[in-house]
Amino acid sequence: MLDAGRTPLRLADLSDPEPGPRQILLRVRACGVCRTDLHIVDGDLAQPKLPLVPGHQIVGEVLDDSSRFEPGTRVGVPWLGWTCGECRYCLTGSENLCDRARFTGYDIDGGYAELAVADERYCFALPEGYADEQAAPLLCAGLIGYRSLRLAGDSEAIGLYGFGASAHIVCQVAVAQGRRVFAGTRKGDAETQEFARSLGAAWAGDAAAGPPEELDAVIVFAPAGELVPAALRHVRKGGAVVCAGIHMSDIPSFPYELLWGERVIRSVANLTRADGEEFLALAPTVPVHTEVETFRLEQANEALDRLRQGALRGAAVLVP
């Protein structure tokens, strides 16, 4: 339970949540730990409901009757928890930009718990062949990473700057699509660089310094604004820099010549249900393997600390 930003989570005994209209009750089987959770706990995202149960990469078992899912069905719950269905964004296929959207683990209590409720319309059927802890990172790290890859266009040489939970999934998809991946990490992070190469990256090295050739696009997963001008230096004319995080430190000023040449900077906001259905159908065909480190629910603060320090390989997942 989070009582206020910039304070540790605390263990709490809560009443069982009661589903509202179109909601289902879930027994949480696993919940991924996302950098967005860290931004919420650290106060970078300033308007969560409080007190709050974080967590939006939920693998859960349906406990009650539902018009979509039978009891016992395993489902996934992502960040996007509800949209109005009426605004111009919802009506034009951009529900991820809904002005009234509600988000799991931010506006709605999430999966750092034994039980959770979720709107059945925003849950996903999960592919077979993934253990609970392996499936959890697909629900945000995978989905946002996949949307970012799509928005990077048909780039053949693509940089992934910040090689964590999302990038290690996107790398596998991009390699399977025949792209060449260039993994940018902290300077001297030999372990992460070797991890990236083991997943098929053609190059891995210091993100700030950049690779030995021009790139078609760079996806910036690290929440470090200074990487945006660096990425602009590394992409060719007409190339794109895609900022994949929900929060990033301020982007420093840079000379216009870095942007000139029809280079593009764009952000990625949330996900749509169509993104989820498409990616979850694709993942088993690659096949995507998620590298995870599991923590007990009571170790949530430790998992967040490891993420804060950049000490995780792949993704952290909480299990009951």
Buried (B, 14 or more C-beta within 10 A) or exposed (E): BBEEBEEEBEEEEEEEBEBEEBBBBBBBBBBBBBBBBBBBBBEBBEEBBEEBBBBBBBBBBBBEEBEEBEEEBBBBBBBBBBBBEEBEBBEEEBBBBBEEBBBBBBBBBBBBBEBBBBBBBBBBBBBEEBEBBBBBBBBBBBBBBBBBBBBBBEBEBBBBBBBBBBBBBBBBBBBBEEBBBBBBBBEEBEEBBEBBBEBBBBBBBBBBEBBEEEBBBBBBBBBBBBBBBBBBBBBBEEBBBBBBBBEBBEBEEBEEEBBEEEBBBEBBBBBBBEBBEBBBEBBEEBEBBBBBBBBEBEBBBEBBEBBEEBEBBBBBBBBB
